[in-house]
Amino acid sequence: MQYRRGLKISDIGEDSFIDLVTKKLISGKDVIAAAGDDCAVIKNHSKDSYTLLKTDSIVESIHYLATDSPQAVGYKAMARAISDIAAMGGTPQHALVTLILDPKSKVPYLQSIYQGLSKAALKFKISIVGGETTRAGETSKNSITISMTGTVPKDQCCFRHKGKPGQLLYVTGRLGGSLKGKHLKFTPRLKEANWLVRKFKPNAMMDLSDGLASDLPKLAKASNCGYEIDLGALPRSRGSDIKSALSDGEDYELLFAISKLKRHALEKDWRKSFGNLKLTQIGALRSSDIHSPKLEGGWQHF
């Protein structure tokens, strides 16, 4: 499609922009999955595993406030990338940290951000191996970018595009509440995702970062499916209504599709292994020619 001169990214939106700039990218024979999933998936020298690559940024005033705890901000920056590695069924390994900084930023504040980065890295056994520091422009905000590597067994790697009509949709945990601070203190579902891919191997999976209203249609579209959803079944954080559960975003829970034949064993074994964490069936994938409900809300950058 040829866009008119002067058209702004805000005129077409984030998803259309990504489709526009990535559809003609060239990938080598070692690329299993490029743009469009939670991570890039690359062949390596192992016959049993793939390498995962992920980059993720948070920007002051967009993803966090200058008044937020700097340790919590650093933790969030690292944990977001971990959540994407988890969504592929993988294990994070190494991280690079890029900081774009206002020269007037206080050194103790930045030290505290690194304490948060290190806290998350230590908890999930990640090595921080370098990065970059550069100056922000006069009107720019501070930002933190994490580039992360991971690994995943070939037979356990989960993508967004392998869902099938009739498969059940599940979410972990509770949704909503990020606007009240949950986005700074979430736990990436790494342990749960690794358990899932070993025991039940979902057909499609992703993490919920932009809100269920935005992310569920993405998973369904990637799998060339429609979907149905039971709004009354949505597991909600305390004080959150259905609208918040759909649209607040930054839940960092897992959304996955799985055969209905695995339903009873999955739910039974989940309760035994993760009794304190909810697992809720919220709907199902349907044929793409079936009308899917329009879900309002969710985060869009543009």
N, C-alpha and C positions, 0 to 999 in steps of 0.2 A: 504494500500500500504506500502511495506517495502522499506525504503530509504537506500541507501548505506551509510556505515560508512564514516564520514568526509564530508558529504553533508552539505553545508551551507545554511542558511535561504535565503541569496541573490540568491541562485541557483533556488529556487522554488517560491519565491515571497511572499508577505504579505498574499494575499487571500488564497493561497494553504496552507501556514503555519497555518492560523487560522482554516481552515477546518480540518487540520490534528490534531490539539491539542484540538479542541472543540467537535468533533463528538462523542466522547465516554464519555463526561462529564455527570455526574448523576444529574438530577434535581428532586426536590421533587414535591409532588402533588400541592404545592402552587405556582409553577412556570408556568406562562402563556406563557412567551416568554423568552428564555435565550439568549445565544450568537447569533449574526446574525442580530439584528435589531439596531435601534438607541439607545434604552434603554432596559434593562431587565424589564419585567412586572411581578409583583408579586401580588398574592391575599393578602388581609389584612382582618381586622375584619369588614370592611364595606360591606354591601350587594350591594352598588351602585358604588364603585370605586376600582381602582387598585393602587398599589404603583409602582412608577418608580424608577429605580436605574441607575445611569450613572457615569462613571469615564472617565476622559480625561486629557491628559498630553501635555504640550508644553515644548520644549527643546531649549535652547539657541543655535544659529547658524543653527537650523533646522526650527523652527517656528517663531523665532524673532532674532534680532541682539542685541549685547551688547550695540550698539549705539542708539537703539530705545528708545523712551520715556518709562521709567519704569511704569508710570501710565497706558499708553496704553497697555503695556505687561500684567499687572495685569488685566485690563479690558478684554482683549482678552481671557485670561485663563478662566475667569468666564463665559464670553459670549458664548464660544464654547459649554460648557456643557448645558447652557440654550437653545441653538439652537437645541440640540438633544432632550431635553425634549419637546420643541415645536413641533418637527417633529412627536412625538407620540400623539399630541393633548393635552398634559398635562400642568400642572402648577408647576414650581419649588418651593421647600420649604426650604430645608436645604443643606448646603455645608460644606465639610471638605477640608482643604487646606494642601497639603503636599509639602514642599520645600526641594529640594536637592541642597545644596549650596557649592560653593567654599568658604573655610574659609576666603579668602581674599576679599570677597564681602563686599562692603561698606554699612554700616547700613543705611545711608540716602537713598541710592538706593533701599534697601529692603523695607524701610518704604513707599517709593513712589509706589512700586509694590502693597503693601497692600492698599494704597489709591485707586488704580485702581480696585482691587478686591472689595473693599467696595463700590466704585461708582456703579459698575454693580449690586452688591447685593442689594443696596438701591433702584436702579431704578426698579428692578424686584421683590422686596419684598422678598428677600432670607435672611435667617439667617445663618451667618457663625458661626458654632458651635464647631470648633476645627480643629485638623489635626495633622501633624507631621513635624518635622524639622530634617534633617539629613545631614551629611557631604558628599560632593562629593569626589570621588577618585582623584588622582593626575592628571589623564588625562580626567576626566569627566567634563561635562558642567552643569551649573545651569539648574534646571527644576522645573516646577510647575505642580502639579497634583490636579485636582478638583474631588472630589467624591460628587455627588449630589443626593438628593432624590426629588421626585415629586409625584404628584397625578393626576389621570385622571378618569373621569366618565367611567364606563365600556362600555356604548354605544357610547362613543366618541373616544375610543382608536384606533389609526391608526397604522397599521403594514405595512411592505414592501411586504408581501407575498399574499395579497388578490386582487391584480390587475387581470383584465380579458381581453382577447383579444377584441379589439374594443373600449376600453376605451381611452379617450383623455389624453394626457400628457401636463401638464402646469408647468411653473416656475414663481415664483414671482421675482420682481425686475429686475436688469440687471446683466449680467455675465461678468467676466473678470476684470482685473485691480488689483488683489490682489498683484501682483509683484510690483505695484507702490504705495503700502501702504494701500490699502483698507482693507486688512486683519486685521489691527489694529483698525479700527474704524467702523466696521459694526454694524448693529442693528439686534439682533436675532428676527425672525418673530413670536414672541410669541403671540402677539395680533392677528395677521392675522391667525395663525394656530388655535387658540381657536375659532375664528369666523368661520373658514372653517368647523371645526368638528361639531360645533353646528348647522350650517345652511345647509351644503351640504355633510358632511362626505365623504371625498375621500376614495376610496377603498384601495389605497396604497399611502404612503407618506414617504419621508425622507428629510434630509437637505443635501445641496450640500457643502460638506467639501473637497472632493478630486478632484473636477472638474466634470463637466457634462459627459465628455468622460469616466470617471471611474465610476461615481455613477449611471448613467442611466442604463448601463448593469447590475449593481448589483440589482437595483430595478426590472428590467425585469426578471432576473434569479430567484430572490426570489419568484416572482409570476409565475414562469414557463411559461414565455411568451417571445416572440421576441418583436421587436419594429421597428418603422420607425421614422425618424426625419427630419424636414425641417430646414436645416442649415441656410437658408436665413432668417428664422423667429426668430433666436436666438436674444433675447434682450441684447444688448451689452453696457457695460460701455463706457463712452467717451474715445476715443483713443484705444479701444480694437477691434481687428479683430475677425473673426470667430474662428481661432485657439486659441486665448487667451480665448474667451468665453467657449470653450470646455475644455481647459487644464490648465489654470492658477490655478484653485482650490481656496479653502478658500473663496467661495462666501457667504456661510451661508444663501442662499435662500432656499425656499421650492420647491421640485419637487414632483408632485403628479399626480395620475391617477384617473379619475372620469368618470362616465357614460356620454355618449354624450347627453343623454336626459336632463341632468342638465346644459348643456353648456350655453344656452342663459340666463337663470336665474342667473347662477353663474357670468357671465361676467357683466350683468347689475347691480347686487347687489354689486359686487366688486367695480365697478366705483363709486357707491354712497358712499360706506363705506371707500374706500382707493384710492381716485381719484389721489393721487400723487404717487402711487406705481403701476408699471406695473404688469399686469398679462397676460402671453402670452402662447397660445397654440403652442407647438413646435413639436408635433407629436402624435403618438398613440401606444398603445400596440397591438401586433399582435400575432397570433398563434406561438408557439415555433418551429414549423416546417418550418416557413417562415424565409428566410435568413435575418438577421439583419445587417445593415451596421457596419463595424468595425470603431470604433472611436479611433483616436490616441491621446495619451496624458493623462493628469490627474496625480494626485500624487500617487506614490507608495513608501512606506518607504524602501522597499528592492528590 
